[in-house]
Amino acid sequence: MKRLILYLMALSILGSCAQKSDQETGEAGQDESAIRDYFQLKGFGFESEDQEALLDNYFQNALLPALHRAGIENVGVFKPIEGLNEETGFFMVLIPFSSLAQFEQLPALLEGDQEYMQAGAPYIDAPHDAAPYTRIESTLLRCFSATPKLVLPELNTPRSERVYELRSYEAATEKLYQLKVEMFNEGESKLFQDLKFNPVFFGEVLSSAHMPHLMYMTAHADTTAQRENWEAFGAHPEWDRMKNLERYQNTVSHITRFLLYPTEYSDY
């Protein structure tokens, strides 16, 4: 009987230790996930000057103030630089989130904000035959593990001269996509930082119409700085080493690029 009691006590202690270990592992996993920012990129297309003006008014006087009241800072509103993009006639809005829960709760929060509802009425209550946009494209992202936070760059040039370069890298398969993410985490993103590209984010795309792919945004003082930064990147020995590694061959099947500038009311 004494041996049985000791045996049961030992099992109890081991079970308690295993449970504690599982809890600690789960908490560590949650902590790792929690430090990586989530964010949404929303593209608002427009065809007329009236739509553009309505969207400008909505972003400046309704959406951004409401997001700020909700504790969401560093919201970016961008437009394409004229003559440097294949596509024109759109706004790109960057909304950061501290968690997926905050992302999920945002629509209800906005609906409950009376200042927002009043200031945004021309946009919110627009009739079906005078819509404020053509379509909205939404992309949900999470920052890479090596660069877990969005960064607000410090640029001193006028907003109209700044260049925010948004790139999307699509991959042929999920495995190749994961290898490209690994390439960024293992050194490519650091190279952008070292060369003063002022990265805003490097993000895994969680949901979009062009899966699988990743996106990243860099910031430059002007078009001259943007060009010179890429020349330095292309000539850097570390990039030459990484791009020739067998492991990272054929990881990108299609690249889409937008050259943007921030509106006067953007947080960027």
Secondary structure, 3 states (H helix, E strand, C coil): CHHHHHHHHHHHHHHHHHHHHHHHHHHHHHHHHHCCCEEEEEEEECCCHHHHHHHHHHHHHHHHHHHHHCCCCCCEEEEECCCCCCCCCEEEEEEEECCHHHHHHHHHHHHCCHHHHHHCHHHHCCCHHHCCCCCEEEEEEEECCCCCCCCCCCCCCCHHHCEEEEEEEECCCHHHHHHHHHHHHHHHHHHHHHCCCCEEEEEEEEECCCCCEEEEEEEECCHHHHHHHHHHHHHCHHHHHHHCCHHHCCCCCEEEEEEEEECCCCCC
